[in-house]
Amino acid sequence: MTSTKTPPEKASTTGSADRTPADVAERVWARLTAIDTRFLDILSRVSIPLLRVSLGIVFIWFGILKIAGETPVTELVANTVYWVDPDWFVPVLGAFEAVVGIGLLLGRAMRIILFLFVLQMAGTFLVLVLQPDVAFQGGNPLLLTTEGEFVIKNLVLLSAGLVLGSHLRRIRPWFGTGEQARLENEAPA
């Protein structure tokens, strides 16, 4: 009868002295993968709501500053949309921003809120077109002024809004009376 005993050098793989570097690397990788998976699960649950709420806070804050007449951008807005009176336009713009911010905070009517958000964000880029001397140093579009940087950073806010929009639930297809009846008649009994 032959012995099926494992040789002593292969008997234990639980002792740290018996582990090969490949075994250690595999265990470390497995733990890192588990941590990474948990981390990504948390991010997938909280990142979109956090993005929505943070955009809402920013919009409410900036809107309230405009309504209260305490915003540092009154002159920039007034000179950009020079055809309207800034005494009423800046507070109205602030109220618009606050409404968008509240909508973002509440997470309701997001298609409408995000449409208004994109309109407001697009409006901020008017500075680049109507006041290039204010946005760019010496007319060079690669050399931004403080105001130019203020406007260009809105690309990040706009992108954040687009990310929120990409996570909305899809609208169900419309079935008018005739289409719904046709589908019901075609359905197997």
PyMOL commands that set and color helices and strands:
alter all, ss='L'
color gray80, all
select helices_A, chain A and resi 8-11+16-18+21-67+74-80+86-106+110-124+126-130+132-135+137-139+146-152+154-166+177-186
alter helices_A, ss='H'
color red, helices_A
deselect
rebuild
show_as cartoon
